[in-house]
Amino acid sequence: MTMTKKSGALILIILFALSSFSVMFVMQEIGKFDFWWWMSANLVMIIGISALIFRKYLPSALADFSSNFPKKLMWGLLSAVFLYLVFFAGNFFSNILFSTADIEISGIYDFKGDASKLRIFALLLLVIGPGEELFWRGFLQHQLMRRFKPVYGFIIATLLYTLVHVLTGNFMLVMAAMVAGLFWGWMYYRFKSIAVNIISHVVWDITIFLILPIS
């Protein structure tokens, strides 16, 4: 596939991601097909499509786990702890600055619905945490950094990651997505290690949703 065709395919993948994730965040569930199944299905589908078109993407991303794994594990864990503390402090100050902050943060946790903690844990560990990093940073940001100046690719990818949350109308969710997107986007921009990002995202997800919720 030529570079022009790949660029066209990349635009279509971006449009598909924006529409599918935006609809998911707004509707959250369709019958028994709840947010967690929907998020997992979206990620499997979009990563599968991306891997079929960009054949080197997934093997190259997963190969990052094969070198210096103990060091990457350490940085992934430390970065997850740091980001959790950022959100913990953000929750405190948001409740001082915004009268609706507590309600909107509680609304984010309402995404749990009736899903069991075990199912949420399994999907965050095996699909959602790894999948978000494999797509938004490992694929999308990587491709944008190749086509533009790396810093521009990082900024555009972060804006797109934030944009899919906008239609929820939940200001705190949009801000959370922007902060997390900037953090993980910067990590990938700086270190170019999808393994570190995946570890960080998985540990942060499980901690903030299940182990030590901030609301």
Protein Blocks (a to p, Z undefined) as FASTA:
>chain_A
ZZklmmmmmmmmmmmmmmmmmmmmmnopgcjlcfklmmmmmmmmmmmmmmmmmmmlmmmm
mmmmmgoklmmmmmmmmmmmmmmmmmmmmmmmmmmmpmklmmmmmmmmmmnmmadfklmm
mmmmmmmmmmmmmmmmmmmmmmmmmmmcfklmmmmmmmmmmmmmmmnopaklmmmmmmmm
mmmmmmmmmnopaklmmmmmmmmmmmmmmmmccZZ
